[in-house]
């Protein structure tokens, strides 16, 4: 079966420009061409299903490219990336909980001006690492 770029894009819910971009990044192999036009096989649609799924899980395109380029079996690569992403998501969740607590505290702010707020924060919060 030979599919045009428009047919593949429609089946995958992507723009044709996205498919071209994925080709440039190496996420999608360059297809055969017939009369100068891209012609894809069914395997491109299957691969793009994995790409869309991985993007929905929060993987970057660089991480997704790892799924297809590392010499190990696909499932091994997916498990490795999933473990790494789960750790990252856990840290994001912890940060979101901390932010939520800080915002709830801010809802009760009674400071009359910025210096008063600064003094209150300096005495109420533990020392933070410097941000650069």
DAGIBEL-V829655 format. One record per run of one state. SS is the DSSP state (H for helix, E for strand, C for the rest). FROM is the first residue (numbers start at 1). LEN is the number of residues. If there is no record, write none. Layout:
SS;FROM;LEN + SS;FROM;LEN
//
This chain:
C;1;2 + E;3;1 + C;4;1 + H;5;8 + C;13;3 + H;16;10 + C;26;6 + E;32;3 + C;35;2 + E;37;4 + C;41;1 + H;42;15 + C;57;4 + H;61;9 + C;70;4 + H;74;33 + C;107;7 + H;114;11 + C;125;8
//
